[in-house]
Amino acid sequence: MSVSRKLLTEGEHVILSVRTHVKALFLAAVVLLVTCLAAGFLWAVTPEGDTGRYLGWAILGIAVLIVLIWVVAPFLRWLTTTYSVTNRRLIEQTGVFTRSGRVIPLIRINDVSFEKQLIDRFLGCGTLIIYAASEQAGLTLHDVPRVEEVHRTLSDLVHDVQDGSDDDGAPGLAGPAPHT
C-alpha cells in the first residue's frame, strides 16, 4: 500500500500512507449483488433444451461482462490508488496497468484544507484539498480515510519543512534571520 522504497530519496521516509475509503466500492458492491441475483433468477427460469442452454450461456456472459466492468475494474482502481506523505513530499499514485501519479514537495504546499459531507462524517472520511505554489491546479483527494488526521499530519509537516525544523533544526524559509 505504501510507496516503494526504490522511489524514496536518501533520508526520506513514509510518514503516512492511505488508500481511498472503502465507501468508493459501495456502488460496485450493489452492482455485484444485483447482477448475481438477476443472473441467477434468469438462469433458473430459462426454458429447457438447446435454446435455453444458449440463452443461459448468454445470460452468464453478460453477467460476467457487467461484473468485470462495474465491479472488478473499480476494485482494482481502489486497490491501486494510494496517497502517501513522506517527510519531504506528498505522493498520489494510481493505475492498474499504467501507473500515474503526482508528487508535490512539502515546501511547495501553500494550503491544506478538508471537506466532510454528512455521510463522510459517519464513515470517517472526507476530501483533502491541497494548493501548491505551482502552475498546476490544486490537488483534490477524494474519500480520504481519517481526513482530519491526515490534514493535521500534513499541515504539521508543511509547517516543519517551511521553518527548517525537519532537518537540523536551523531556521528555514519561514524562520527568523540569523543573528550576526
CORHUTA-V671565 format. One record per residue. PHI is phi in degrees with one decimal (* if undefined). PSI is psi in degrees with one decimal (* if undefined). OMEGA is omega in degrees with one decimal (NA if undefined). Layout:
PHI,PSI,OMEGA ; PHI,PSI,OMEGA
//
This chain:
*,-27.5,-175.8 ; -88.4,175.9,178.3 ; -71.5,140.9,177.8 ; -63.2,141.4,-179.9 ; -59.4,-30.4,-178.1 ; -70.5,-15.1,177.5 ; -91.1,-7.2,-179.7 ; -89.6,143.9,177.9 ; -84.7,170.8,-179.7 ; -62.2,129.6,-180.0 ; 84.4,-2.4,-179.2 ; -93.5,139.2,176.8 ; -142.1,153.7,-177.8 ; -79.1,127.6,177.8 ; -93.6,-41.9,-173.4 ; -151.1,136.9,177.0 ; -143.6,126.1,179.8 ; -137.1,161.2,169.6 ; -115.7,170.6,-178.8 ; -57.0,153.6,-179.5 ; -63.5,149.8,-179.5 ; -60.3,-18.8,179.5 ; -59.7,-22.0,177.9 ; -64.4,-16.9,-179.5 ; -98.2,3.2,-176.6 ; -59.8,-49.6,-179.9 ; -61.8,-39.9,178.5 ; -62.0,-39.5,179.0 ; -66.4,-39.6,178.2 ; -65.3,-44.2,178.7 ; -61.2,-42.0,178.9 ; -61.2,-47.5,-179.0 ; -62.5,-48.9,-179.0 ; -64.4,-41.2,-179.8 ; -64.1,-44.8,179.8 ; -64.6,-43.5,178.5 ; -63.3,-46.4,-178.6 ; -65.4,-44.3,-179.4 ; -65.1,-41.4,178.1 ; -63.0,-42.2,179.1 ; -65.2,-47.7,-178.5 ; -65.6,-35.8,176.6 ; -62.8,-40.4,-177.3 ; -69.7,-30.2,-176.5 ; -98.0,5.4,177.6 ; -70.3,145.3,-178.8 ; -70.2,160.4,177.6 ; -73.7,162.1,175.8 ; 100.5,-173.9,-176.9 ; -63.1,-42.4,-180.0 ; -61.0,-44.2,179.3 ; -63.9,-38.2,-179.9 ; -65.5,-45.9,178.7 ; -65.3,-39.1,177.5 ; -64.5,-40.2,177.7 ; -62.2,-43.1,178.2 ; -66.9,-35.0,177.1 ; -65.4,-42.5,177.4 ; -60.9,-46.6,179.2 ; -61.9,-42.6,178.7 ; -62.5,-42.9,178.4 ; -65.8,-41.4,178.9 ; -62.5,-43.1,178.6 ; -63.5,-42.1,178.6 ; -61.9,-44.7,177.5 ; -60.9,-44.5,-179.5 ; -64.4,-41.0,179.1 ; -63.8,-43.5,-175.5 ; -76.9,-46.0,-171.4 ; -103.3,-1.0,177.9 ; -124.1,-56.8,-175.8 ; -67.5,-45.3,-179.5 ; -60.5,-49.2,176.9 ; -62.2,-35.4,178.5 ; -64.2,-44.4,179.0 ; -64.9,-38.4,175.6 ; -61.4,-43.9,178.7 ; -63.2,-43.9,-176.6 ; -65.3,-32.7,-175.0 ; -101.4,5.2,177.2 ; -99.6,120.0,179.2 ; -131.5,150.8,173.3 ; -120.5,119.9,-178.1 ; -124.5,142.8,176.1 ; -120.6,123.8,174.8 ; -106.8,-178.9,178.1 ; -73.5,-1.1,-179.4 ; -127.5,-22.4,-174.1 ; -157.8,165.7,174.1 ; -106.6,130.7,-176.0 ; -125.9,123.6,172.4 ; -110.2,127.7,178.6 ; -129.7,140.0,177.8 ; -151.6,160.3,175.4 ; 123.5,143.2,178.9 ; -96.3,-63.3,-178.5 ; -93.2,-39.2,177.1 ; -113.7,113.0,-179.8 ; -83.1,137.4,174.0 ; -138.6,164.1,-179.2 ; -172.7,178.6,178.0 ; -139.1,137.4,179.7 ; -122.2,128.8,176.1 ; -123.0,117.5,175.4 ; -62.1,139.8,-177.4 ; -58.9,-32.5,-177.5 ; -68.3,-18.7,179.9 ; -91.7,-8.4,-177.9 ; -77.0,126.0,179.5 ; -95.7,-37.3,-172.6 ; -149.9,140.3,175.9 ; -129.6,124.1,177.7 ; -138.7,167.8,178.6 ; -139.6,158.1,176.5 ; -131.5,142.3,177.1 ; -134.2,116.8,173.4 ; -74.4,171.4,-178.1 ; -58.4,-46.6,-179.5 ; -65.8,-34.6,177.7 ; -62.7,-35.7,179.5 ; -63.8,-38.9,178.1 ; -70.6,-35.7,-175.9 ; -89.1,-10.6,178.1 ; 75.7,37.7,178.3 ; -138.5,-177.3,179.1 ; 177.9,-171.5,-179.3 ; -108.9,129.8,178.6 ; -104.7,129.6,-178.1 ; -118.3,124.2,-176.8 ; -121.2,127.1,175.7 ; -111.1,133.0,-177.8 ; -124.6,158.3,175.7 ; -75.5,83.3,-174.4 ; -156.7,162.6,177.1 ; -77.4,-18.6,178.9 ; -76.2,155.5,176.8 ; -66.4,162.9,177.7 ; -60.1,164.1,-179.6 ; -102.2,124.6,178.4 ; -111.7,118.0,179.7 ; -106.0,111.7,-176.9 ; -86.5,150.2,173.3 ; 54.8,47.4,177.3 ; -82.5,121.7,177.7 ; -68.1,147.2,-179.6 ; 49.8,49.0,-172.6 ; -58.3,-34.4,-179.7 ; -67.3,-39.8,177.4 ; -65.6,-43.2,178.5 ; -63.7,-42.8,177.9 ; -59.2,-47.7,-179.2 ; -63.2,-46.0,179.8 ; -62.2,-46.9,-179.2 ; -65.0,-42.2,178.2 ; -61.9,-43.4,178.0 ; -62.7,-42.8,179.6 ; -65.1,-41.7,178.2 ; -61.3,-44.6,178.6 ; -61.8,-45.1,-179.6 ; -63.0,-41.3,-179.4 ; -67.2,-39.9,-176.1 ; -75.9,-21.8,176.8 ; -101.3,1.6,173.6 ; 87.8,-0.9,-175.2 ; -79.4,0.8,177.9 ; -82.7,-18.7,-178.8 ; -109.4,-105.5,-174.3 ; -91.2,6.5,178.5 ; 87.8,-5.3,178.1 ; -73.0,147.9,-179.9 ; -59.7,142.1,-179.6 ; -106.4,-141.6,-175.6 ; -61.6,-39.2,-174.9 ; -95.8,-2.3,-176.8 ; -82.4,170.1,179.4 ; -69.8,156.9,179.4 ; -69.7,143.0,179.6 ; -67.0,148.0,178.4 ; -83.2,138.8,177.5 ; -120.6,*,NA
//
